[in-house]
Amino acid sequence: EGKYDQSYEKMNEYYLRTLKIREKANDFNDLELLFDMQMSNYRELKDCVEELVLLKNLWDGVVLVKGIFESWDDILWDKIDTESLLTTARDIQNQVKNMPKGVRAWPVYRWLQDEVKNMATVLPLVNDLHGETMRDRHWTQLMTVTKKTFEKGPEFCFKDLTDLQLHEFAEDVS
């Protein structure tokens, strides 16, 4: 997590290597054509390129989701608009769900799916916590349930809530 640049560097490195191999394959195809030989189709090479494209798309999704979720971290408690965030989270959930079938078996996809699902679970809880009926005793109960302490002062923000891992305590919090 957090080292997206390294993932992109590796993908680009392998993509460039694959392009060089593709150039050699094209040269071999030209020679096969010249000598009237049966043309090789290099199916494995095509599969490799297709998987690299899928992998790049998946990592684009990871970077997009993490970027959006991290951009919410600094939103102060009284400025959190859960409806807007929930709409965005649902849109992201649909985008992740509609990713190509080729990525669905990959652990990174399942991790991304879990991240989005967890956020979709947390946001309604945040909305509940925003209710006018919330009292200090409720916040104390929340600390007891999550086994974490926090200060709900003027600097209390969205990240403070996500750090509580509320999705793990959804039934107790709602």
Rosetta blueprint (number, residue, H / E / L):
1 E L
2 G L
3 K L
4 Y H
5 D H
6 Q H
7 S H
8 Y H
9 E H
10 K H
11 M H
12 N H
13 E H
14 Y H
15 Y H
16 L H
17 R H
18 T H
19 L H
20 K H
21 I H
22 R H
23 E H
24 K H
25 A H
26 N H
27 D H
28 F H
29 N H
30 D H
31 L H
32 E H
33 L H
34 L H
35 F L
36 D L
37 M L
38 Q L
39 M L
40 S L
41 N L
42 Y L
43 R H
44 E H
45 L H
46 K H
47 D H
48 C H
49 V H
50 E H
51 E H
52 L H
53 V H
54 L H
55 L H
56 K H
57 N H
58 L H
59 W H
60 D H
61 G H
62 V H
63 V H
64 L H
65 V H
66 K H
67 G H
68 I H
69 F H
70 E H
71 S H
72 W H
73 D L
74 D L
75 I L
76 L E
77 W H
78 D H
79 K H
80 I L
81 D L
82 T H
83 E H
84 S H
85 L H
86 L H
87 T H
88 T H
89 A H
90 R H
91 D H
92 I H
93 Q H
94 N H
95 Q H
96 V H
97 K H
98 N L
99 M L
100 P L
101 K H
102 G H
103 V H
104 R L
105 A L
106 W L
107 P H
108 V H
109 Y H
110 R H
111 W H
112 L H
113 Q H
114 D H
115 E H
116 V H
117 K H
118 N H
119 M H
120 A H
121 T H
122 V H
123 L H
124 P H
125 L H
126 V H
127 N H
128 D H
129 L H
130 H L
131 G L
132 E L
133 T L
134 M L
135 R L
136 D H
137 R H
138 H H
139 W H
140 T H
141 Q H
142 L H
143 M H
144 T H
145 V H
146 T H
147 K L
148 K L
149 T L
150 F L
151 E L
152 K L
153 G L
154 P L
155 E L
156 F L
157 C E
158 F H
159 K H
160 D H
161 L H
162 T H
163 D L
164 L L
165 Q L
166 L H
167 H H
168 E H
169 F H
170 A H
171 E H
172 D H
173 V H
174 S L
